[in-house]
Amino acid sequence: MQITLTLPDWAIEENARLPEFMPSLDDRMRAVIRFSRLNFERGTGGPFAAGVFERDTGKRVVIGVNRVVPHHCSSAHAEVMTLSVAQHILETFDLGGAGMPAYQLVVNWRPCVMCYGATLWSGVRSLAIAGSGGELEAITGFDEGPIHPEWDTELAKRGIELIQDVLKDEAIAVYRDFAASGALVYNGRGGS
Amino acid sequence: MQITLTLPDWAIEENARLPEFMPSLDDRMRAVIRFSRLNFERGTGGPFAAGVFERDTGKRVVIGVNRVVPHHCSSAHAEVMTLSVAQHILETFDLGGAGMPAYQLVVNWRPCVMCYGATLWSGVRSLAIAGSGGELEAITGFDEGPIHPEWDTELAKRGIELIQDVLKDEAIAVYRDFAASGALVYNGRGGS
């Protein structure tokens, strides 16, 4: 009646190697995209990664990765892993609590419907994504689920800024390489 | 870089006390609603619970509860906890995998946007809920997020049956008692 979710050893080592502060958003996204590639190449999860940073200083809390298959846990998407580890490190269920700096979630595509919700409830004040279109699903075969048509204004309503198309081509290149690798797409299911 | 999520001791004991098979859907929901009440009354989480059962035999896998506040984890909603524990017990990230019986998720209201997504990715073939209207938000103050307008047909598209309004009044009674208790509403945030 207990579950334990971990980042892979390589991700812990890579986090330790990164600078404590990453002021440039491009640098943050570049690191996230690198993790997304390493994750499927090393067989530790799907091609998805996410990072939590202090938005204004770039102080890194953690970059995490998808762990669905190794942990037998369909909820262990990159955003859920990363937000949960960040909240564990900072000892709060609310990254937007009183007296805290504004936190930013950086992801290598628009979150799926589950992770979109996880973002809303996390307390982050900023979401930066590499892209939001149909490319991810078309290239990889993953199902991203039915996102609300006004997903962007629904973020704004809850005080979460949205920054789009950060290093989009680099993110797509990882999806292409993932698709070419023949790796497992773990959530594709039609109405059968 | 590791998180451990557990059910409270009382929930482990209550699970052990329940019959192995619960053929009646009303009995399944009654147990889930009971857990939702015990969870806030004992101070171990919000007024939400969920159960995973074999749909056709009623064999119980586990009933779990919300653990957001005690675990400092905004993703530890009842559905995510319960689906994750069930997948851990059954050693699979896909409860709809080949050769498995059809699994049913029973929840004391329509899942929030995050948990709606978690349901889609879990592999369950059936979702039974106590209700889906605005009563939960109106009574408790929790934000359930922007669910897609065609959330029900989107479930059907992925082969998940939907059973609504199971013991609705009993579920609402717990929300009323929760609201009257003055307990913490942990995700309310306007656009500020």
HADDOCK unambig.tbl for C-alpha pairs under 7 A between the chains (distance, minus, plus):
assign (segid A and resid 1 and name CA) (segid B and resid 6 and name CA) 6.09 0.50 0.50
assign (segid A and resid 1 and name CA) (segid B and resid 7 and name CA) 6.02 0.50 0.50
assign (segid A and resid 1 and name CA) (segid B and resid 85 and name CA) 5.88 0.50 0.50
assign (segid A and resid 2 and name CA) (segid B and resid 4 and name CA) 6.98 0.50 0.50
assign (segid A and resid 2 and name CA) (segid B and resid 5 and name CA) 5.66 0.50 0.50
assign (segid A and resid 2 and name CA) (segid B and resid 6 and name CA) 4.31 0.50 0.50
assign (segid A and resid 2 and name CA) (segid B and resid 7 and name CA) 6.56 0.50 0.50
assign (segid A and resid 2 and name CA) (segid B and resid 85 and name CA) 6.44 0.50 0.50
assign (segid A and resid 3 and name CA) (segid B and resid 4 and name CA) 5.58 0.50 0.50
assign (segid A and resid 3 and name CA) (segid B and resid 5 and name CA) 5.33 0.50 0.50
assign (segid A and resid 3 and name CA) (segid B and resid 6 and name CA) 6.50 0.50 0.50
assign (segid A and resid 3 and name CA) (segid B and resid 85 and name CA) 6.36 0.50 0.50
assign (segid A and resid 4 and name CA) (segid B and resid 2 and name CA) 6.98 0.50 0.50
assign (segid A and resid 4 and name CA) (segid B and resid 3 and name CA) 5.59 0.50 0.50
assign (segid A and resid 4 and name CA) (segid B and resid 4 and name CA) 4.23 0.50 0.50
assign (segid A and resid 4 and name CA) (segid B and resid 5 and name CA) 6.43 0.50 0.50
assign (segid A and resid 5 and name CA) (segid B and resid 2 and name CA) 5.67 0.50 0.50
assign (segid A and resid 5 and name CA) (segid B and resid 3 and name CA) 5.33 0.50 0.50
assign (segid A and resid 5 and name CA) (segid B and resid 4 and name CA) 6.41 0.50 0.50
assign (segid A and resid 6 and name CA) (segid B and resid 1 and name CA) 6.11 0.50 0.50
assign (segid A and resid 6 and name CA) (segid B and resid 2 and name CA) 4.32 0.50 0.50
assign (segid A and resid 6 and name CA) (segid B and resid 3 and name CA) 6.50 0.50 0.50
assign (segid A and resid 7 and name CA) (segid B and resid 1 and name CA) 6.05 0.50 0.50
assign (segid A and resid 7 and name CA) (segid B and resid 2 and name CA) 6.57 0.50 0.50
assign (segid A and resid 68 and name CA) (segid B and resid 93 and name CA) 6.59 0.50 0.50
assign (segid A and resid 69 and name CA) (segid B and resid 93 and name CA) 6.30 0.50 0.50
assign (segid A and resid 72 and name CA) (segid B and resid 87 and name CA) 6.17 0.50 0.50
assign (segid A and resid 72 and name CA) (segid B and resid 88 and name CA) 6.23 0.50 0.50
assign (segid A and resid 72 and name CA) (segid B and resid 91 and name CA) 6.03 0.50 0.50
assign (segid A and resid 72 and name CA) (segid B and resid 92 and name CA) 4.79 0.50 0.50
assign (segid A and resid 72 and name CA) (segid B and resid 93 and name CA) 4.03 0.50 0.50
assign (segid A and resid 73 and name CA) (segid B and resid 84 and name CA) 5.61 0.50 0.50
assign (segid A and resid 73 and name CA) (segid B and resid 87 and name CA) 6.20 0.50 0.50
assign (segid A and resid 73 and name CA) (segid B and resid 93 and name CA) 4.68 0.50 0.50
assign (segid A and resid 74 and name CA) (segid B and resid 93 and name CA) 5.03 0.50 0.50
assign (segid A and resid 74 and name CA) (segid B and resid 94 and name CA) 6.95 0.50 0.50
assign (segid A and resid 74 and name CA) (segid B and resid 121 and name CA) 5.96 0.50 0.50
assign (segid A and resid 74 and name CA) (segid B and resid 122 and name CA) 5.58 0.50 0.50
assign (segid A and resid 75 and name CA) (segid B and resid 80 and name CA) 6.75 0.50 0.50
assign (segid A and resid 75 and name CA) (segid B and resid 118 and name CA) 5.95 0.50 0.50
assign (segid A and resid 80 and name CA) (segid B and resid 75 and name CA) 6.74 0.50 0.50
assign (segid A and resid 84 and name CA) (segid B and resid 73 and name CA) 5.61 0.50 0.50
assign (segid A and resid 85 and name CA) (segid B and resid 1 and name CA) 5.89 0.50 0.50
assign (segid A and resid 85 and name CA) (segid B and resid 2 and name CA) 6.46 0.50 0.50
assign (segid A and resid 85 and name CA) (segid B and resid 3 and name CA) 6.37 0.50 0.50
assign (segid A and resid 87 and name CA) (segid B and resid 72 and name CA) 6.17 0.50 0.50
assign (segid A and resid 87 and name CA) (segid B and resid 73 and name CA) 6.20 0.50 0.50
assign (segid A and resid 88 and name CA) (segid B and resid 72 and name CA) 6.23 0.50 0.50
assign (segid A and resid 91 and name CA) (segid B and resid 72 and name CA) 6.05 0.50 0.50
assign (segid A and resid 92 and name CA) (segid B and resid 72 and name CA) 4.80 0.50 0.50
assign (segid A and resid 93 and name CA) (segid B and resid 68 and name CA) 6.59 0.50 0.50
assign (segid A and resid 93 and name CA) (segid B and resid 69 and name CA) 6.29 0.50 0.50
assign (segid A and resid 93 and name CA) (segid B and resid 72 and name CA) 4.01 0.50 0.50
assign (segid A and resid 93 and name CA) (segid B and resid 73 and name CA) 4.68 0.50 0.50
assign (segid A and resid 93 and name CA) (segid B and resid 74 and name CA) 5.04 0.50 0.50
assign (segid A and resid 94 and name CA) (segid B and resid 74 and name CA) 6.94 0.50 0.50
assign (segid A and resid 113 and name CA) (segid B and resid 113 and name CA) 6.89 0.50 0.50
assign (segid A and resid 113 and name CA) (segid B and resid 114 and name CA) 6.48 0.50 0.50
assign (segid A and resid 113 and name CA) (segid B and resid 117 and name CA) 5.23 0.50 0.50
assign (segid A and resid 114 and name CA) (segid B and resid 113 and name CA) 6.47 0.50 0.50
assign (segid A and resid 114 and name CA) (segid B and resid 114 and name CA) 4.01 0.50 0.50
assign (segid A and resid 114 and name CA) (segid B and resid 115 and name CA) 6.25 0.50 0.50
assign (segid A and resid 114 and name CA) (segid B and resid 116 and name CA) 6.70 0.50 0.50
assign (segid A and resid 114 and name CA) (segid B and resid 117 and name CA) 3.97 0.50 0.50
assign (segid A and resid 114 and name CA) (segid B and resid 118 and name CA) 5.57 0.50 0.50
assign (segid A and resid 115 and name CA) (segid B and resid 114 and name CA) 6.25 0.50 0.50
assign (segid A and resid 116 and name CA) (segid B and resid 114 and name CA) 6.70 0.50 0.50
assign (segid A and resid 117 and name CA) (segid B and resid 113 and name CA) 5.22 0.50 0.50
assign (segid A and resid 117 and name CA) (segid B and resid 114 and name CA) 3.99 0.50 0.50
assign (segid A and resid 117 and name CA) (segid B and resid 145 and name CA) 6.89 0.50 0.50
assign (segid A and resid 118 and name CA) (segid B and resid 75 and name CA) 5.95 0.50 0.50
assign (segid A and resid 118 and name CA) (segid B and resid 114 and name CA) 5.58 0.50 0.50
assign (segid A and resid 121 and name CA) (segid B and resid 74 and name CA) 5.96 0.50 0.50
assign (segid A and resid 121 and name CA) (segid B and resid 187 and name CA) 5.98 0.50 0.50
assign (segid A and resid 122 and name CA) (segid B and resid 74 and name CA) 5.59 0.50 0.50
assign (segid A and resid 145 and name CA) (segid B and resid 117 and name CA) 6.90 0.50 0.50
assign (segid A and resid 146 and name CA) (segid B and resid 148 and name CA) 6.19 0.50 0.50
assign (segid A and resid 147 and name CA) (segid B and resid 148 and name CA) 6.11 0.50 0.50
assign (segid A and resid 148 and name CA) (segid B and resid 146 and name CA) 6.19 0.50 0.50
assign (segid A and resid 148 and name CA) (segid B and resid 147 and name CA) 6.10 0.50 0.50
assign (segid A and resid 148 and name CA) (segid B and resid 148 and name CA) 4.50 0.50 0.50
assign (segid A and resid 156 and name CA) (segid B and resid 191 and name CA) 6.65 0.50 0.50
assign (segid A and resid 157 and name CA) (segid B and resid 190 and name CA) 6.63 0.50 0.50
assign (segid A and resid 157 and name CA) (segid B and resid 191 and name CA) 4.74 0.50 0.50
assign (segid A and resid 158 and name CA) (segid B and resid 189 and name CA) 6.17 0.50 0.50
assign (segid A and resid 158 and name CA) (segid B and resid 190 and name CA) 5.03 0.50 0.50
assign (segid A and resid 158 and name CA) (segid B and resid 191 and name CA) 4.10 0.50 0.50
assign (segid A and resid 159 and name CA) (segid B and resid 190 and name CA) 6.75 0.50 0.50
assign (segid A and resid 159 and name CA) (segid B and resid 191 and name CA) 3.99 0.50 0.50
assign (segid A and resid 159 and name CA) (segid B and resid 192 and name CA) 5.29 0.50 0.50
assign (segid A and resid 187 and name CA) (segid B and resid 121 and name CA) 6.00 0.50 0.50
assign (segid A and resid 189 and name CA) (segid B and resid 158 and name CA) 6.20 0.50 0.50
assign (segid A and resid 190 and name CA) (segid B and resid 157 and name CA) 6.68 0.50 0.50
assign (segid A and resid 190 and name CA) (segid B and resid 158 and name CA) 5.06 0.50 0.50
assign (segid A and resid 190 and name CA) (segid B and resid 159 and name CA) 6.78 0.50 0.50
assign (segid A and resid 191 and name CA) (segid B and resid 156 and name CA) 6.70 0.50 0.50
assign (segid A and resid 191 and name CA) (segid B and resid 157 and name CA) 4.78 0.50 0.50
assign (segid A and resid 191 and name CA) (segid B and resid 158 and name CA) 4.12 0.50 0.50
assign (segid A and resid 191 and name CA) (segid B and resid 159 and name CA) 4.02 0.50 0.50
assign (segid A and resid 192 and name CA) (segid B and resid 159 and name CA) 5.34 0.50 0.50
